[in-house]
Amino acid sequence: MILHEKIQSQLPAWRERIKTLAKEHAAVVVDTVTIEEVIGGMRDIKSLLTDISSVDPGEGIRFRGMSINEVLKALPKARGGKMPLVGGLYYLLMVGEAPSKEQAQAVEDEWAKRAVVPDYVFKMLKSMPRDTHPMILLSQAVLALGKDSVFTKKYHEGMKRDVYWEAALEDSLDLTAKLPVIAAYIYRLKYFGESAKPKYNPKQDYGTNFARMMKVSDKKGYADLARLYFIIHSDHESGNASAHAMHLVGSTLSDAYFSFSASLNALAGPLHGLANQESLSWLLEVKEKFGGVPTRDDLYKFAWDTLNDGHVIPGYGHGVLRVIDPRFVTQLEFAKKRFPDNDLLRLAEMVLDVVPSVLKEQGKAKNPAPNVDAISGTLQYYYGVREFDFYTVLFGVGRALGVTANYVWARALAMPIERPKSLTTKMLEDEVAKASHPA
Ligand code: CMX
């Protein structure tokens, strides 16, 4: 299988590099930790290793060194679409090189073979109360798939450490292949009461399959939006909550299903992936209150009311980025090309004009610019996916691509179990006393 061969050929050199760093340069200081960082959610402490993607605060995400625009240009396009094959992105994340059309297709073919979801998973989802949040359903389904984890089975059969990554890759391919089927089933079941099992068509790519199984019309290009959406949501280096949760749980040698379920549970928080649903909900609230696109002054006041009520403005701000999120820009360009006159898009553009200045006036947010979540719901809404508590599920399907690539490489490079050191408040106070009265 193509990803297996490519990773295998790269591994000896990577392992040597990690070994050299760990053995010969272990004492080299990369950063020092301040009390602000200890108390402030470990923000920006350089303490995770990944080669899959990195976020420059002044520029945004790079996947294997490539910006979003470079990725969209370099990856082979899906037949009949303007966006790349998602299989090509997975190849890039796993292997570190842009694939040829055949290589991207080989990943798509691999997914097509593995996209069969066992019956018990559908039955379990169907038995849940209809008002269950779709992220609960998705996380449950992922965990349930773990029954067939290749990693766990082989681990208990005595698998050797240097081939953990092969079983991790098997599970990752199985999981990513099944996710669009599960997500589409949850969508049709929860909002339309349909329990027919969606079928993956091996002749179609990941994006087209998803659009068809969701039963969203592809006339206006939903398959292209799905491809773009999964690609840009795939990874955002390793410290964000969903990627870190996957890495942490995976480091205990829990399999990809346990680990990705944890990743989804982190993504489901309103300060992380759930912000896309909150963001659209906020836009719709504005639209309803003012009977359409408001005046700039009304919007300004509404934004201040949100802050004064003690709420954040969803879709704005970022833990690491200090500029406008390029994932926001790419989606905005996609929308402006396809539906420039749409009311909600005009409103999102006005919010872009007004909210950063409100946040600047408030003076708290380090980055008043929009993040990925500020507009993703607007695009889904336009294409007819209007059940916005479903949006984080879409984020989750995309996020699986990045976090599983990280998970495979973490096992390949024998990353140890994570165990940072905690301190007590008294210890911090003692450090402060020492610093104020040096002996
Ligand atoms: N609206 C109001 N206040 C905001 C804000 C926003 N959009 N963004 C930041 N702030 C506030 C913070 O709440 C914080 O206030 P306190 O000091 O009272 O706690 C202060 O500004 C400083 O925060 P920061 O250092 O700039 O940002 P953090 O790293 O603490 O938090 C984030 C980052 C994303 C959680 C925050 O900007 C936020 O809550 N944004 C809105 C929710 C959102 O869009 N989340 C999605 C992020 C992308 C993703 O992960 O999917």
Residues whose N, C-alpha, C, O or C-beta is under 5 A from the ligand:
A	BS01	CMX	P270 L271 H272 G273 A275 H311 V312 I313 P314 G315 Y316 G317 H318 G319 K364 A365 K366 N367 N371 D373
